[in-house]
């Protein structure tokens, strides 16, 4: 029982000294979410960018401005803050710092992440419909 107590204490101490935002940043980085979103949208944008004209071209430029690391991180931080209190964030952070680290995913959490850029998806869908005609 003493050994188990030492292990639990060590896990709990790993989260001490970090701010809430530092913990969230670490978790986001561990899950590679920023690159995932950037790559996903870059693929879609590249597909339609050369075909877009007029207002659609301007919309694409605005969308690209919204896909910086900082803005993606801010949007994701909002979801972590919505779903996790300080204790839960500490537990998740400790989990990602532990040897038992695995990909963290729940249906509700994943759905919220997928909704982060629904506005970008909606705009890209509209642009695609305007410029990409079925053959």
SULZIFEN-V539590 format. One record per helix or strand. SS is the DSSP state (hx for helix, st for strand). FROM is the first residue (numbers start at 0). TO is the last residue. Records with the same first field share a line. If there is no record, write none. Layout:
SS: FROM-TO ; FROM-TO
This chain:
hx: 1-12 ; 19-30 ; 32-48 ; 54-64 ; 68-82 ; 85-96 ; 106-114 ; 117-130
